[in-house]
Amino acid sequence: MKPKVKLRLGDLLVQEGIISEEQLLQALSAQKKSGRKLGFMLIELGFVTDNQLLKFLSQHLSVPLVDIGKFDVSIAAVNMLPEVQARRHRALVLEEKDGRLLVGMSNPADLAAVDALSELLSKPIDVAVVSDTQLIQAYDNLYRRTGEIASFAQELAEEYQDEAEFDFNSGVGDEQDTAVARLLQSIFEDAVQAKASDIHIEPDEASLRIRMRVDGILQENVLQEKNIASALVLRLKLMSGLAISENRLPQDGRTSMRIKGHTIDVRVSTMPIQGGESVVMRLLDQSAGLLTLDQTGMPNNLLMRFRRLLQRPHGMILVTGPTGSGKTTTLYGALSELNKAASKIITVEDPVEYRLPRINQVQTNNKIGLNFSSILRTTLRQDPDIIMVGEMRDQETAEIGLRGALTGHLVLSTLHTNNAISSAVRLLDMGAPGYLVASSLRAVIAQRLVRKICTNCRQDYRLNPEELLWLNSLDDSLKTINFKRGKGCQSCNQTGYKGRIGVFELLEMTEGMMNALKVNDTVTFSQAAHQSPGFVPLAKLALMYAKMGITTVDEVLKLIEMVADERVLIPTDDTETIEQELAQAVAEQNPNQTTLDEEPKSTDFSFDLTPNTLPPGGNSGSV
């Protein structure tokens, strides 16, 4: 059914006295400059709220108000309207019932859009009002390229019946290449829509697997056209400047492209496997901007301590964690705060992921002997104030970095260890002298990323006996707590999770720890570290997030498995105090977040893992 009142949105709002004529003119002027919808401009300017606008449209136009996140959207109905038209008219077909289509619109008063939709759709329509923000999220979740990818793969496979028919010497621009380009374009567009961090192309004996890592979990799409794998690999090698004739050795390259308004930097890694060549691509969205420390999701008390450490004139600060835990994001957030005209900053990286002004960034090249240790030696002669080393990989690099910290430089670096305490022990294992580690190391921050519960489908969850057994080592008062988990809905793609949040532990060196390191006494060092004031293990903080309804018990148990040696109780006297401090820090950072005993009302307290800004270098490869 069409709206009864045939007036423009702005006129309706003025007529009802919700906004003034002057506010409407101001919003129209801003709309003309930005090209955005009027409703969006009114909300951005603060003249109306999103809920206020939606309720007004629903009541005034006599159309239902639909929450897409809680609505069982029919995929078959969604596909009745092409994505281009859906985005153009800000509409989404929600369901088909009794021969009629329910169409959600952000502005049902747009009669031109309603008429256009009536012509595009083969069945009569009923209009509902939905949030514009939810619509945009729904487009990314529902209009996936799975079918399109399968279609292009079949088209490419029909051009040649077996792998031997593919001409590896064919030039870019021929018919065969065009088919490959369309397929890759669809793959990249699907990855950007799903907010994937990595794309895996893996040829198998009888199929081709295309997997995308979303929120740390791989999602698989299996294609039967296994013979097209070589065509995809060749195209990606051409884009990233790799040797197309070499398929026996691993290769690394990079390229950049523009997908759906996003400038994406792509790091390409190839590796020969049994079925051909596997390709893994890391996607870095440089149009999103670099995260600041305030945006990392670090609780306020830890953030204040970390910032205080960054203000020291010398010493080494390590950030540790597995691949994909956000170490580089944290380091670059720190560098962006330290990046001032009065300080000389040099970074040594492999590869350079983010470009920052005023900072001298050097990329390693092992082929010509330009490794971490050789660059670091030169770096110390470049009169730096602050040095960032991408990774402490060997004894030589570690020793040079530690001596640099000892001789008046602030050194930031990463290390692959399970937790903060084992990082110092790892430096000793690498061969660094104990006295040097004790004198130079100032602090270690360890981090992980855990998935957040989808707010649309969150429900109560009680621990089973096995989970209680595992978690009792951290907290023995869990029987009475109502935890949360996601049921799975349209908004989270039936996973129960949406987004990720950072879990951090900060270990500051004390005199007791330093004395233990000087004599290589790792046992005493670990005991002193666990007893140090303000130290809260990763697992403890993760459990606190689970108690607050931010993440699930499953995610906490995964983290405990990864850092099993952290299952150490904080001294009883300190446990309650620390928990209160952290809960207060979280509440201060997110005013909408409630205390531990209440259900959280918002998930604004977040840690976005997508790398944000990138070097403009590399080939401008287009698909």
Secondary structure by P-SEA (a helix, b strand, c coil): ccccccccaaaaaaaaccccaaaaaaaaaaaaaacccaaaaaaaaccccaaaaaaaaaaaacbbbbccccccccccccccccaaaaaaaccccccccccbbbbbbccccaaaaaaaaaaaccbbbbbbbbbaaaaaaaaaacccaaaaaaaaaaaaaaacccccccccccccccaaaaaaaaaaaaaaaaaaaacccbbbbbbcccbbbbbbbcccbbbbbbbccccaaaaaaaaaaaaaccccccccbbbbbcccccccccbbbbbbbbbbccccbbbbbbbbbccccccccccccccaaaaaaaaaaaaccbbbbbbbbccccaaaaaaaaaaaaaccccbbbbbbcccccccccccbbbbbbccccccaaaaaaaaaaccccbbbbcccccaaaaaaaaaaaaaccccccccccccccaaaaaaaaacccaaaaaacccbbbbbbbbbbccccbbbbbbbcaaaaaaaccccccccccbbbbbccccccccccccbbbbbbbbbbbcaaaaaaaaacaaaaaaaaaaaccccccaaaaaaaaaaaccccaaaaaaaaaaccccccccccccaaaaaaaaaaaaaaacccccccccccccccbbbbccccccccccccccc
